[in-house]
Amino acid sequence: MSVNWLQAFVVLLMLALACLRAHAQPAIPVNPPLPDRELVIATREVPPFVMKRKDGSWQGISIALWHRIAERLHLRYRFSEQTTNQAILDGVAKGTFDAGIAAITITAERERIVDFTLPYYTAGLGVVVSTGEPRWRAIFRTLFSFGFLQAVSILLGLAMCIGFVIWLLERRQTEHFSGGARGLGTGVWWSATAMTQAGAGQHAPATLPGRLVAIGWMIASVIAVAVFTAGVTSALTQREMQGVVHDANDLRHVRVGAVANSPTVTYLDRERISHRTFPTALDALKTLEAGELDAFVHDKPLLSWLVLQDFSAKLRVLAIVLQDEHYAIALPKFSTPLHQVLNAPLLEETETDWWDQTVFQYLGKRQPN
């Protein structure tokens, strides 16, 4: 009888140890099975992240990354072309698309309707301005502008009027102002030299009324010439510095453009920077090239690509970055297995030399750290 109890005790002890071992051993997470169907991936043309070849196939930074991830996970998929990021996000939110990849940045507003993978590219908002014009050309244009010629005409007109008044007051009392045309010419000459402070003491008025007018004119002419000089200097400086922006504060004093319904608009509104919106970045760049804008704010990698392709002679992208932006793949909210399996291969691919070479191939620079 005691042997049976001993055997039962040993069996129970072994069972207890087995249970403890099972509880102590950590559970190995198992990824859920991926959909056994062709996935629909929404995208749109946004060089250099997504570009469409003549044969209808896709290429670009984002496309290359998706190809590598899909190959790792053995995914079957097809691309569905959309026209805007909002169309992609709306389709992903409704479940029409299994994922969306282009140049989609993570924002709080977007996070409310879709999920995102970890970021695969970090950039920011850039600013493109006109390259400007040579200094000699700016001076030439200013000197022959309507405003400049108008100001010169006003000053010459005032000098002639004052010269005429001096002649009227002095022609019968002062020898060098006597006579008709000769005396009038002397009066105008004295008025002009007094205005420029170049030898105003020569042929000066001798009568009290003439000297009072002369004193008033010399004081007024000093102010007039100073205002004129400041206006010319300001015009030259404005032409030389037009479009040059060093930080966000400079944007408040120039004409700024942005793409409608983009994160750039949200940033400019938050910074209280007035701006004009355009349907596409290309429209805004053409307007900037035509001189109807001073600066255009947009995703910096996209700006670099567009300017390099079509506007390098007249536009340039500044070195400043106004706001960091993170590009990621959009997924349906509370998705599906894709959200749990994409991050690991995404990180593995973006930590390789292949990724650095891919970014360099399209942008001519390495991915910023």
WOFEN-V262510 format. One record per pair of residues at least 4 apart in sequence whose ideal C-beta (glycine too) atoms are under 6 Angstrom apart, sorted by sequence separation. I is the first residue (numbers start at 1). J is the second residue. If there is no record, write none. Layout:
i:I j:J
i:I j:J
//
This chain:
i:46 j:50
i:47 j:51
i:53 j:57
i:59 j:63
i:66 j:70
i:83 j:87
i:133 j:137
i:146 j:150
i:166 j:170
i:167 j:171
i:170 j:174
i:179 j:183
i:217 j:221
i:221 j:225
i:237 j:241
i:238 j:242
i:246 j:250
i:279 j:283
i:298 j:302
i:303 j:307
i:307 j:311
i:308 j:312
i:311 j:315
i:331 j:335
i:335 j:339
i:337 j:341
i:338 j:342
i:342 j:346
i:359 j:363
i:45 j:50
i:58 j:63
i:70 j:75
i:82 j:87
i:91 j:96
i:92 j:97
i:133 j:138
i:143 j:148
i:178 j:183
i:193 j:198
i:205 j:210
i:245 j:250
i:251 j:256
i:268 j:273
i:278 j:283
i:287 j:292
i:288 j:293
i:298 j:303
i:307 j:312
i:350 j:355
i:52 j:58
i:82 j:88
i:91 j:97
i:142 j:148
i:171 j:177
i:177 j:183
i:193 j:199
i:194 j:200
i:205 j:211
i:245 j:251
i:258 j:264
i:278 j:284
i:287 j:293
i:349 j:355
i:43 j:50
i:45 j:52
i:70 j:77
i:170 j:177
i:171 j:178
i:193 j:200
i:258 j:265
i:268 j:275
i:331 j:338
i:51 j:59
i:92 j:100
i:288 j:296
i:307 j:315
i:331 j:339
i:359 j:367
i:51 j:60
i:177 j:186
i:205 j:214
i:50 j:60
i:106 j:116
i:167 j:177
i:176 j:186
i:177 j:187
i:258 j:268
i:307 j:317
i:356 j:366
i:49 j:60
i:48 j:60
i:49 j:61
i:50 j:62
i:88 j:100
i:171 j:183
i:284 j:296
i:48 j:61
i:49 j:62
i:50 j:63
i:190 j:203
i:304 j:317
i:303 j:317
i:167 j:183
i:167 j:184
i:186 j:203
i:256 j:273
i:258 j:275
i:260 j:277
i:281 j:298
i:85 j:104
i:256 j:275
i:257 j:276
i:258 j:277
i:259 j:278
i:93 j:113
i:167 j:187
i:58 j:79
i:89 j:110
i:93 j:114
i:166 j:187
i:252 j:273
i:257 j:278
i:92 j:114
i:251 j:273
i:259 j:281
i:248 j:271
i:163 j:187
i:194 j:218
i:89 j:114
i:163 j:188
i:289 j:314
i:195 j:221
i:285 j:311
i:176 j:203
i:257 j:284
i:160 j:188
i:163 j:191
i:162 j:191
i:159 j:191
i:174 j:206
i:159 j:192
i:264 j:297
i:173 j:207
i:264 j:298
i:66 j:101
i:170 j:205
i:41 j:77
i:43 j:79
i:159 j:195
i:257 j:293
i:170 j:207
i:38 j:76
i:39 j:77
i:41 j:79
i:42 j:80
i:44 j:82
i:169 j:207
i:255 j:293
i:62 j:101
i:166 j:205
i:255 j:294
i:256 j:295
i:257 j:296
i:258 j:297
i:38 j:78
i:40 j:80
i:42 j:82
i:169 j:209
i:170 j:210
i:254 j:294
i:169 j:210
i:254 j:295
i:166 j:210
i:42 j:88
i:165 j:213
i:42 j:91
i:245 j:295
i:243 j:294
i:50 j:102
i:49 j:103
i:42 j:97
i:65 j:120
i:162 j:217
i:46 j:102
i:267 j:323
i:40 j:97
i:46 j:103
i:40 j:98
i:41 j:99
i:42 j:100
i:43 j:101
i:44 j:102
i:39 j:98
i:43 j:102
i:301 j:363
i:248 j:322
i:151 j:228
i:142 j:235
i:142 j:236
i:138 j:239
i:138 j:240
i:130 j:243
i:129 j:243
i:127 j:245
i:125 j:264
i:107 j:263
i:105 j:263
i:129 j:295
i:127 j:295
i:128 j:296
i:127 j:297
i:125 j:297
i:126 j:300
i:128 j:303
i:124 j:300
i:123 j:300
i:126 j:303
i:123 j:301
i:128 j:307
i:131 j:314
i:131 j:316
i:128 j:315
i:128 j:317
i:126 j:317
i:127 j:318
i:124 j:321
i:125 j:322
i:125 j:323
i:124 j:323
i:124 j:324
i:124 j:325
i:123 j:325
i:122 j:326
i:121 j:327
i:119 j:326
i:119 j:328
i:117 j:328
i:116 j:328
i:117 j:329
i:114 j:330
i:115 j:331
i:115 j:333
i:114 j:333
i:105 j:325
i:106 j:326
i:105 j:327
i:106 j:328
i:103 j:327
i:115 j:339
i:117 j:342
i:118 j:343
i:104 j:330
i:117 j:343
i:120 j:346
i:101 j:329
i:117 j:346
i:99 j:329
i:100 j:330
i:120 j:350
i:99 j:331
i:95 j:332
i:92 j:330
i:92 j:332
i:89 j:330
i:48 j:305
i:47 j:305
i:72 j:345
i:69 j:345
i:69 j:346
i:68 j:349
i:64 j:358
i:61 j:362
i:34 j:337
i:32 j:337
i:31 j:340
i:31 j:341
i:48 j:362
//
